[in-house]
Amino acid sequence: MTEMITMSLKSNLFATPYSGRYGVSHFWSQQKLVNSKSVRSRRVGRLYCESKTAEMEIRKCSPFLESELLSGNGGLPLTEWRTVPDIWRTSAEKFGDRVAVVDPYHDPPTTMTYKQLYQEIVDFSEGLRVVGLNPNEKIALFADNSCRWLVADQGTMASGAINVVRGSRSSNQELLQLYSHSESVALAIDNPEMYNRISDTFGSHTAVRFAILLWGEKSSLGREAVQGYPVYTYKEIIELGHKSRVDLLDSEDARKQYSFEAINSDDVATIVYTSGTTGNPKGVMLTHKNLLHQILNLGEIVPAVPGDRFLSMLPPWHAYERACEYFIFTHGTEQVYTTVKNLKEDLRRYQPHYLISVPLVYETLYSGILKQINSNSAASKLIALLFLRISMTYMEAKRIYEGECLMKDTKQPSYIVSLLDWLWARTIAAILWPLHMLAKKIVYSKIHASIGISKAGVSGGGSLSSHVDKFFEAIGIKIQNGYGLTESSPVISARHLACNVLGSVGHPIRHVEVKIVNAETDEVLPPGSRGIVKARGPLVMKGYYKNPLATKHAIDENGWLNTGDLGWIAPDH
């Protein structure tokens, strides 16, 4: 599909009691539990068999991630990625000792290579099995952006379980509502402070099998916060998982106790709650297939290469940040975690090649740059503002003669008019080009040195203001605006570097169909006509959790997702 989409955005881009085997990690290597009258199991997988001589557990897993355990054990085929966690072994083998993540603001500050990150994920995944999380069960991951969030997220998926995500700033009642509605059985919490805050609410209103602290120590938990379920630290989960994996790798007999079953690409990977425009929050069920579509196709928007550095500051439970993170780690890039407070300094310090963020961040950077210009001497201020005006005029002329101006009218102007426009724009650009290049050397180079973003900034999550878009274009920082929503995993379309048409949200990414329909009749509208945006493809969610009526309202019988947003298709791009 070659049409360009423009939007009037209304929504964000992307919106049985059981005792685990803690302390018995040698369970399978030490003994076989045989009972002709009953079957006893750790319930690590879905075990429905009964035998008088032996037991066999079905262990759901990611074939790529668990290839060490699968070799020589009736292994599953390793021909293509089927789940999101499959990416980690591939990346570890390709990028090994390259730095994958830098997390400087948590205690302890953390740097991990691709090999180390892979190992943490498989150990955390096994640790979840050890403490009693079973496939298809849900664990509530209530935490903020960090490398340990990523490990917990991927470790959960790799175990065949489902995570339910939210940030630490949500109210206790909101978190309890999401936990209860999703039927979660356990908690992964950011830190002791958050645990102390929510423990009373959760302890008195719902059942919790266990809780995990991603950061901090149990010694920081208040006495009144200690409930009647075990609490583990991140390190304890990693250690339990590592020991269990070593036992399995060292003992062929232990591995033979399992029948390994691949996680299906259509299995739900995560539930992301979004309030939408009306009613109570709805749980968007995203499958491995949904997220893999993003991982495999975002490269046409962001042509990342090994060694590129990204700065990460958005909430990871937003589908936008999450899908982009998964994608960049398949290309050997380095992700640096930052915060709103440290963003300005980290842009200067780390000089990222890419920044993936929301319009508000770009507007803040824009305001900060203008503030810096205005604080200079009168002469310096005048020169800088004059150069900006020249560069904006140059870029406007350049867009005209390169055919990258947004046009809503489907009627083509006459050949003579088009030729005259082209000649005028070409002449103006030729006159202003030397001054624009001088501005890059004298003024814009200093801006680049202070914020990096040497390749591109990607914007989503709302409408990017035209003046901000034009400003960054003028100073030589490419901003690629995109569109999508949680229900579409989330990216539907984005501007390409080769066709970065300002005012639009770019072309649909691969394997995605888009149409504009009349809100009343559902009739497909021609290019240039404003209507409801609908999308179809492997990115469309499985549905809303326990809400078939809302699912039916959002996705029709032909698989078209009604975004609820207004837009129009621009012709000839």
C-alpha positions as CSV (number, residue, x, y, z in Angstrom):
1,M,0.0,0.0,0.0
2,T,1.5,3.3,-1.0
3,E,-1.0,5.8,0.3
4,M,0.1,8.3,3.0
5,I,-2.1,8.5,6.1
6,T,-2.8,11.6,8.1
7,M,-4.6,11.6,11.4
8,S,-6.7,13.6,13.7
9,L,-5.8,11.7,16.8
10,K,-8.2,11.1,19.7
11,S,-6.3,8.3,21.4
12,N,-2.7,7.5,22.2
13,L,-0.3,5.7,20.0
14,F,0.1,3.3,20.9
15,A,-3.0,2.3,25.5
16,T,-5.8,-23.2,43.3
17,P,-3.5,-22.6,46.1
18,Y,-0.1,-24.1,45.4
19,S,3.2,-24.5,47.2
20,G,6.2,-24.0,45.0
21,R,9.4,-26.0,45.0
22,Y,11.6,-23.5,46.8
23,G,14.1,-25.6,48.7
24,V,13.5,-28.7,46.5
25,S,15.2,-27.7,43.3
26,H,16.7,-31.2,43.0
27,F,13.2,-32.6,42.9
28,W,13.4,-34.5,39.6
29,S,17.0,-35.7,39.9
30,Q,16.5,-37.0,43.4
31,Q,13.4,-39.0,43.1
32,K,10.4,-40.2,41.0
33,L,7.0,-39.8,42.6
34,V,5.0,-42.8,41.7
35,N,1.6,-43.4,43.1
36,S,-0.9,-45.8,41.7
37,K,-3.7,-43.9,43.4
38,S,-2.8,-40.3,42.9
39,V,-0.6,-38.1,40.8
40,R,1.6,-35.5,42.4
41,S,3.2,-32.8,40.4
42,R,5.0,-29.5,40.5
43,R,2.6,-28.2,37.9
44,V,5.4,-26.5,36.0
45,G,3.6,-27.4,32.8
46,R,0.1,-28.7,32.0
47,L,0.2,-32.3,33.4
48,Y,-2.8,-34.4,32.7
49,C,-1.2,-37.8,32.4
50,E,-1.2,-40.6,35.0
51,S,1.0,-43.6,35.2
52,K,1.8,-46.3,37.7
53,T,5.5,-46.4,36.6
54,A,6.5,-42.9,35.7
55,E,5.3,-39.3,35.4
56,M,5.8,-37.0,32.4
57,E,5.4,-33.3,32.7
58,I,4.6,-31.1,29.7
59,R,6.9,-28.1,29.9
60,K,5.9,-25.1,27.8
61,C,8.9,-23.3,26.6
62,S,10.5,-21.1,23.9
63,P,12.3,-23.4,21.5
64,F,15.2,-21.0,20.7
65,L,15.6,-20.0,24.2
66,E,15.7,-23.5,25.6
67,S,17.7,-25.1,22.8
68,E,20.3,-26.4,25.3
69,L,17.7,-28.4,27.2
70,L,16.0,-29.6,24.0
71,S,19.1,-31.0,22.2
72,G,19.0,-34.7,22.3
73,N,15.6,-34.7,24.1
74,G,13.2,-34.9,21.2
75,G,13.9,-31.3,20.5
76,L,11.5,-28.9,18.8
77,P,12.3,-27.5,15.4
78,L,14.4,-24.3,15.5
79,T,13.5,-22.9,12.1
80,E,12.0,-19.6,12.9
81,W,10.9,-17.4,15.8
82,R,7.6,-18.4,17.2
83,T,7.6,-16.4,20.4
84,V,9.0,-13.1,21.6
85,P,11.6,-14.8,23.9
86,D,13.0,-16.7,20.9
87,I,14.9,-13.5,20.0
88,W,17.2,-13.6,22.9
89,R,19.3,-16.7,22.1
90,T,19.6,-15.5,18.5
91,S,20.8,-12.0,19.7
92,A,23.2,-13.6,22.3
93,E,24.8,-15.7,19.5
94,K,25.1,-12.8,17.1
95,F,26.0,-10.0,19.4
96,G,27.5,-11.8,22.4
97,D,29.8,-9.4,24.2
98,R,28.2,-6.2,22.9
99,V,26.6,-4.1,25.6
100,A,22.8,-4.6,25.5
101,V,21.6,-2.5,28.4
102,V,23.0,0.3,30.6
103,D,20.9,1.1,33.7
104,P,22.8,3.8,35.6
105,Y,20.2,5.1,38.1
106,H,19.1,2.0,39.9
107,D,21.0,0.4,42.8
108,P,23.1,-1.3,41.8
109,P,23.9,0.4,38.5
110,T,23.8,-2.3,35.8
111,T,25.4,-3.0,32.5
112,M,24.7,-6.3,30.7
113,T,26.0,-7.7,27.5
114,Y,23.7,-9.7,25.2
115,K,25.1,-13.0,26.6
116,Q,24.4,-11.8,30.2
117,L,21.0,-10.6,29.4
118,Y,20.1,-13.9,27.8
119,Q,21.3,-15.8,30.8
120,E,19.3,-13.5,33.2
121,I,16.1,-14.1,31.2
122,V,16.4,-17.9,31.1
123,D,17.4,-18.0,34.8
124,F,14.5,-15.7,35.8
125,S,12.1,-17.8,33.7
126,E,13.2,-21.0,35.4
127,G,13.1,-19.3,38.8
128,L,9.4,-18.5,38.2
129,R,8.8,-22.2,37.6
130,V,10.7,-23.1,40.8
131,V,8.5,-20.8,43.0
132,G,5.3,-22.1,41.4
133,L,4.2,-20.1,38.4
134,N,2.5,-22.3,35.8
135,P,2.0,-21.8,32.1
136,N,-1.0,-19.7,31.1
137,E,-1.3,-18.3,34.6
138,K,-0.9,-14.5,35.1
139,I,1.6,-12.6,37.1
140,A,1.1,-8.9,37.7
141,L,4.2,-6.9,36.7
142,F,3.7,-3.6,38.5
143,A,7.0,-1.7,38.0
144,D,8.7,1.1,36.1
145,N,11.3,1.1,33.3
146,S,14.5,-0.7,34.0
147,C,16.7,-3.6,32.8
148,R,15.1,-5.9,35.5
149,W,11.6,-5.0,34.2
150,L,12.8,-6.3,30.8
151,V,14.2,-9.5,32.4
152,A,11.0,-10.1,34.4
153,D,8.8,-9.4,31.3
154,Q,10.7,-11.8,29.1
155,G,11.3,-14.4,31.8
156,T,7.5,-14.6,32.3
157,M,6.8,-15.0,28.6
158,A,9.5,-17.7,28.3
159,S,7.9,-19.7,31.0
160,G,4.6,-19.8,29.1
161,A,2.9,-17.5,31.6
162,I,1.2,-14.2,30.9
163,N,2.2,-10.8,32.5
164,V,-0.3,-8.1,33.3
165,V,1.6,-4.8,33.3
166,R,1.2,-1.4,34.9
167,G,3.4,1.3,36.4
168,S,4.2,2.0,40.1
169,R,2.4,5.4,40.1
170,S,-1.1,3.9,39.6
171,S,-3.3,4.0,42.7
172,N,-3.6,1.0,45.0
173,Q,-7.3,0.5,44.0
174,E,-6.4,0.6,40.3
175,L,-3.7,-2.0,40.7
176,L,-6.0,-4.2,42.8
177,Q,-8.7,-3.9,40.1
178,L,-6.3,-5.0,37.3
179,Y,-4.9,-7.8,39.5
180,S,-8.4,-9.1,40.3
181,H,-9.9,-8.7,36.9
182,S,-7.0,-10.4,35.2
183,E,-7.1,-13.3,37.6
184,S,-3.4,-12.9,38.4
185,V,-1.9,-15.3,41.0
186,A,1.4,-13.5,41.9
187,L,3.1,-10.1,42.0
188,A,6.3,-8.7,40.6
189,I,6.8,-5.3,42.3
190,D,9.3,-2.5,41.6
191,N,10.8,-2.0,45.0
192,P,10.1,-2.3,48.8
193,E,8.6,1.2,49.0
194,M,5.9,0.2,46.5
195,Y,5.4,-3.2,48.2
196,N,4.9,-1.5,51.6
197,R,2.4,0.9,50.0
198,I,0.2,-1.8,48.3
199,S,0.6,-4.8,50.6
200,D,-2.3,-4.0,52.9
201,T,-4.7,-3.5,50.0
202,F,-3.7,-6.7,48.3
203,G,-3.3,-8.8,51.5
204,S,-6.9,-8.1,52.7
205,H,-8.7,-8.3,49.3
206,T,-7.1,-10.9,47.1
207,A,-5.1,-14.1,47.1
208,V,-1.4,-13.8,46.3
209,R,0.8,-16.9,45.8
210,F,4.1,-15.1,46.0
211,A,5.6,-11.7,45.4
212,I,9.0,-10.6,43.8
213,L,10.9,-7.4,44.5
214,L,12.7,-6.4,41.3
215,W,14.9,-3.9,43.2
216,G,15.9,-3.6,46.9
217,E,16.0,-6.0,49.8
218,K,13.4,-7.7,52.0
219,S,15.0,-6.0,55.0
220,S,13.4,-2.8,53.8
221,L,9.9,-4.3,54.1
222,G,7.8,-2.9,57.0
223,R,6.5,-5.4,59.6
224,E,3.0,-4.5,58.8
225,A,3.6,-5.2,55.1
226,V,4.6,-8.8,55.6
227,Q,1.7,-11.0,54.4
228,G,1.0,-14.7,54.5
229,Y,2.8,-15.5,51.3
230,P,6.5,-15.7,50.4
231,V,8.4,-12.6,49.1
232,Y,11.5,-13.2,46.9
233,T,14.1,-10.7,45.8
234,Y,15.2,-10.6,42.1
235,K,18.5,-12.2,43.0
236,E,16.8,-15.1,44.8
237,I,14.7,-15.8,41.7
238,I,17.8,-15.7,39.5
239,E,19.7,-18.0,41.9
240,L,16.9,-20.5,42.2
241,G,16.4,-20.6,38.4
242,H,20.1,-20.9,37.7
243,K,20.5,-23.8,40.1
244,S,17.5,-25.6,38.6
245,R,18.8,-25.1,35.1
246,V,22.2,-26.5,36.0
247,D,20.5,-29.5,37.5
248,L,18.5,-30.1,34.3
249,L,21.5,-29.6,32.0
250,D,23.7,-32.0,34.1
251,S,21.1,-34.8,34.3
252,E,19.7,-36.4,31.2
253,D,17.4,-38.4,33.4
254,A,16.0,-35.2,34.8
255,R,15.3,-33.8,31.4
256,K,13.5,-37.0,30.4
257,Q,10.9,-36.3,33.0
258,Y,9.6,-33.6,30.7
259,S,7.7,-33.5,27.4
260,F,8.7,-30.2,25.9
261,E,5.9,-28.3,24.3
262,A,6.5,-25.1,22.3
263,I,4.6,-22.0,23.3
264,N,2.2,-21.3,20.4
265,S,2.6,-18.0,18.5
266,D,-1.2,-17.4,19.1
267,D,-0.8,-17.8,22.8
268,V,-1.4,-14.6,24.8
269,A,1.9,-13.1,25.9
270,T,0.7,-10.1,27.9
271,I,-2.4,-8.2,28.9
272,V,-2.2,-4.4,28.8
273,Y,-5.1,-2.5,30.3
274,T,-6.3,0.6,28.6
275,S,-9.2,2.8,29.6
276,G,-10.0,3.8,26.0
277,T,-12.5,6.6,25.7
278,T,-15.3,5.2,27.8
279,G,-16.0,2.8,30.7
280,N,-13.8,0.7,32.8
281,P,-10.2,-0.4,31.8
282,K,-10.2,-3.1,29.2
283,G,-7.5,-5.8,29.1
284,V,-5.9,-5.9,25.7
285,M,-4.7,-9.4,25.0
286,L,-1.5,-9.3,22.8
287,T,-0.2,-12.6,21.5
288,H,3.4,-13.5,20.6
289,K,2.4,-13.3,17.0
290,N,1.2,-9.7,17.4
291,L,4.5,-8.6,19.0
292,L,6.6,-10.6,16.6
293,H,5.0,-8.7,13.7
294,Q,6.3,-5.5,15.2
295,I,9.8,-7.0,15.9
296,L,10.1,-8.2,12.3
297,N,8.8,-5.1,10.5
298,L,9.9,-2.0,12.4
299,G,13.2,-2.2,10.7
300,E,11.8,-0.5,7.6
301,I,11.2,2.5,9.8
302,V,14.2,2.4,12.0
303,P,17.2,0.9,10.1
304,A,19.2,0.2,13.3
305,V,22.6,-1.4,13.1
306,P,24.8,-3.0,15.8
307,G,26.3,-0.4,18.0
308,D,23.5,2.1,17.6
309,R,22.5,3.7,21.0
310,F,18.9,4.3,22.1
311,L,17.8,6.3,25.1
312,S,14.8,4.8,26.9
313,M,12.6,6.8,29.2
314,L,9.0,5.9,28.4
315,P,6.9,3.5,30.6
316,P,7.6,0.0,29.4
317,W,4.1,-1.1,30.0
318,H,3.1,1.2,27.1
319,A,2.9,-1.0,24.0
320,Y,4.9,1.7,22.0
321,E,8.0,1.6,24.2
322,R,7.7,-2.2,24.6
323,A,7.5,-3.2,21.0
324,C,10.3,-0.8,20.1
325,E,12.5,-2.2,22.8
326,Y,12.0,-5.8,21.6
327,F,12.8,-4.7,18.0
328,I,16.0,-2.9,18.8
329,F,17.5,-5.8,20.7
330,T,17.3,-7.9,17.6
331,H,19.7,-5.5,15.9
332,G,22.6,-5.5,18.4
333,T,21.9,-2.0,19.7
334,E,22.6,-0.5,23.1
335,Q,19.8,0.7,25.3
336,V,20.4,3.3,28.0
337,Y,17.7,3.8,30.6
338,T,17.1,7.3,31.7
339,T,14.5,9.4,33.5
340,V,12.7,12.7,32.8
341,K,14.9,14.3,35.4
342,N,18.2,13.1,33.8
343,L,17.1,13.3,30.1
344,K,18.9,16.5,29.3
345,E,22.2,15.4,30.8
346,D,22.0,11.9,29.3
347,L,21.3,13.2,25.8
348,R,24.6,15.1,26.1
349,R,26.4,12.3,27.9
350,Y,25.4,9.3,25.8
351,Q,24.8,11.0,22.4
352,P,22.1,8.5,21.3
353,H,21.7,7.7,17.7
354,Y,17.9,7.4,18.2
355,L,15.4,8.7,20.6
356,I,12.0,6.9,20.8
357,S,9.6,9.1,22.7
358,V,6.3,11.1,22.7
359,P,5.5,14.5,21.3
360,L,5.8,16.2,24.7
361,V,9.5,15.3,25.0
362,Y,10.2,16.8,21.6
363,E,8.2,19.9,22.5
364,T,10.3,20.1,25.7
365,L,13.5,19.8,23.8
366,Y,12.3,22.5,21.3
367,S,11.4,24.9,24.2
368,G,14.8,24.2,25.9
369,I,16.7,25.0,22.7
370,L,14.8,28.2,22.1
371,K,15.4,29.2,25.7
372,Q,19.1,28.7,25.3
373,I,19.1,30.7,22.1
374,N,17.2,33.6,23.8
375,S,19.6,33.6,26.7
376,N,22.6,34.5,24.4
377,S,23.7,38.0,23.6
378,A,21.5,40.1,21.3
379,A,23.7,39.6,18.3
380,S,24.0,35.8,18.8
381,K,20.3,35.5,19.3
382,L,19.5,37.5,16.1
383,I,21.9,35.4,14.0
384,A,20.5,32.1,15.3
385,L,16.9,33.1,14.8
386,L,17.7,34.5,11.3
387,F,19.4,31.2,10.4
388,L,16.4,29.3,11.6
389,R,14.1,31.3,9.4
390,I,16.4,30.7,6.4
391,S,16.6,27.0,7.1
392,M,12.9,26.6,7.4
393,T,12.3,28.4,4.1
394,Y,15.0,26.2,2.5
395,M,13.4,23.0,3.8
396,E,10.0,24.1,2.6
397,A,11.3,24.7,-0.9
398,K,13.2,21.4,-0.8
399,R,10.0,19.5,0.1
400,I,8.2,21.1,-2.9
401,Y,10.8,20.2,-5.5
402,E,11.3,16.7,-4.0
403,G,7.6,16.0,-4.0
404,E,7.2,15.6,-0.3
405,C,4.5,18.1,0.4
406,L,1.3,16.8,1.9
407,M,-1.6,17.1,-0.5
408,K,-5.2,16.4,0.2
409,D,-6.6,17.3,-3.2
410,T,-6.7,14.3,-5.5
411,K,-7.0,16.5,-8.5
412,Q,-3.5,17.0,-10.1
413,P,-2.5,20.5,-11.1
414,S,-1.6,21.1,-14.7
415,Y,1.8,20.3,-16.0
416,I,2.7,24.0,-16.5
417,V,1.7,24.9,-12.9
418,S,3.6,21.9,-11.5
419,L,6.7,22.9,-13.6
420,L,6.6,26.5,-12.4
421,D,6.2,25.4,-8.8
422,W,9.2,23.1,-9.2
423,L,11.4,25.8,-10.8
424,W,10.5,28.3,-8.1
425,A,11.2,25.9,-5.3
426,R,14.5,24.7,-6.9
427,T,15.6,28.3,-7.3
428,I,14.8,29.4,-3.8
429,A,16.5,26.2,-2.4
430,A,19.7,26.9,-4.5
431,I,19.9,30.5,-3.2
432,L,19.4,29.5,0.4
433,W,21.5,26.3,0.5
434,P,24.9,28.0,1.2
435,L,23.3,29.9,4.1
436,H,21.6,26.8,5.4
437,M,25.0,24.9,5.4
438,L,26.6,27.8,7.2
439,A,23.9,27.7,9.8
440,K,24.6,23.9,10.3
441,K,28.2,24.7,11.0
442,I,27.8,27.7,13.2
443,V,24.5,27.1,15.1
444,Y,23.1,23.6,14.6
445,S,26.3,21.7,15.3
446,K,26.2,23.0,18.9
447,I,22.6,21.8,19.3
448,H,23.6,18.4,17.9
449,A,26.4,18.2,20.4
450,S,24.1,18.8,23.3
451,I,21.3,16.3,22.4
452,G,22.8,13.7,20.0
453,I,19.9,12.0,18.1
454,S,22.3,11.8,15.1
455,K,20.1,9.4,13.1
456,A,16.4,10.1,14.0
457,G,13.9,10.7,16.6
458,V,10.7,8.6,16.5
459,S,7.5,10.2,17.8
460,G,4.3,8.4,18.8
461,G,1.6,8.6,21.5
462,G,-0.1,11.7,20.2
463,S,-0.1,14.4,17.6
464,L,3.2,16.1,16.9
465,S,2.9,19.9,16.6
466,S,3.7,21.2,13.1
467,H,6.0,23.9,14.3
468,V,8.0,21.4,16.4
469,D,8.2,19.1,13.4
470,K,9.5,21.9,11.1
471,F,12.0,23.1,13.6
472,F,13.8,19.8,14.0
473,E,13.7,19.3,10.2
474,A,15.4,22.7,9.8
475,I,18.2,22.0,12.3
476,G,18.9,18.6,10.7
477,I,17.3,16.2,13.2
478,K,14.9,13.8,11.5
479,I,11.6,13.2,13.3
480,Q,9.6,10.1,12.2
481,N,6.1,10.5,13.3
482,G,4.0,7.3,13.7
483,Y,0.5,6.1,14.6
484,G,-1.1,3.2,16.3
485,L,-2.7,2.0,19.5
486,T,-2.4,-0.7,22.1
487,E,-4.9,-2.8,20.3
488,S,-2.6,-2.9,17.3
489,S,0.5,-4.0,19.2
490,P,0.9,-0.9,18.6
491,V,2.4,0.5,15.3
492,I,0.1,0.8,12.3
493,S,2.1,3.3,10.3
494,A,5.1,5.6,10.5
495,R,7.1,8.0,8.4
496,H,10.1,6.5,6.6
497,L,13.4,8.3,6.4
498,A,13.2,8.1,2.6
499,C,9.7,9.6,2.5
500,N,9.4,11.7,5.7
501,V,6.3,13.8,4.8
502,L,5.6,16.3,7.5
503,G,2.0,16.5,8.7
504,S,1.4,12.8,8.1
505,V,1.9,9.6,10.1
506,G,3.5,7.8,7.1
507,H,2.8,4.6,5.3
508,P,1.3,1.4,6.9
509,I,4.1,-1.0,7.9
510,R,4.4,-4.3,6.1
511,H,1.5,-6.8,6.2
512,V,-0.9,-4.1,7.4
513,E,-4.0,-3.0,5.5
514,V,-5.6,0.4,6.3
515,K,-8.8,1.9,5.0
516,I,-10.9,5.0,5.8
517,V,-14.6,4.5,6.2
518,N,-17.7,6.5,6.8
519,A,-18.6,6.5,10.5
520,E,-22.3,5.9,9.8
521,T,-22.4,3.6,6.8
522,D,-19.0,1.9,7.0
523,E,-18.5,2.7,3.3
524,V,-14.9,2.9,2.2
525,L,-14.0,6.5,1.4
526,P,-11.6,7.6,-1.4
527,P,-8.2,9.3,-0.7
528,G,-8.6,12.8,0.6
529,S,-11.8,12.0,2.5
530,R,-11.8,12.2,6.3
531,G,-13.3,9.2,8.1
532,I,-12.7,6.5,10.7
533,V,-9.4,4.6,10.4
534,K,-9.6,0.8,10.3
535,A,-6.6,-1.5,10.2
536,R,-6.2,-5.2,9.6
537,G,-3.3,-7.6,9.8
538,P,-1.2,-9.8,12.2
539,L,-0.8,-6.8,14.5
540,V,-4.5,-6.8,15.6
541,M,-5.0,-7.9,19.2
542,K,-6.6,-11.2,20.2
543,G,-9.4,-9.3,22.0
544,Y,-10.3,-7.8,25.3
545,Y,-9.9,-10.1,28.3
546,K,-13.2,-11.4,29.5
547,N,-15.0,-8.9,27.4
548,P,-16.4,-10.5,24.2
549,L,-18.9,-7.7,23.6
550,A,-16.2,-5.0,23.5
551,T,-14.1,-7.2,21.3
552,K,-16.9,-7.7,18.9
553,H,-17.5,-3.9,18.8
554,A,-13.7,-3.3,18.1
555,I,-13.0,-6.0,15.6
556,D,-15.5,-7.0,12.9
557,E,-16.1,-10.4,11.4
558,N,-13.5,-9.7,8.6
559,G,-10.7,-8.9,11.1
560,W,-10.8,-5.1,10.7
561,L,-9.9,-3.1,13.9
562,N,-11.9,0.0,14.4
563,T,-9.4,2.5,15.9
564,G,-12.0,5.1,16.6
565,D,-9.7,7.8,15.2
566,L,-10.3,10.1,12.3
567,G,-7.9,10.3,9.4
568,W,-7.5,10.6,5.7
569,I,-5.3,9.0,3.0
570,A,-3.1,11.4,1.1
571,P,-2.8,10.5,-2.6
572,D,0.4,10.3,-4.6
573,H,3.0,9.5,-1.9
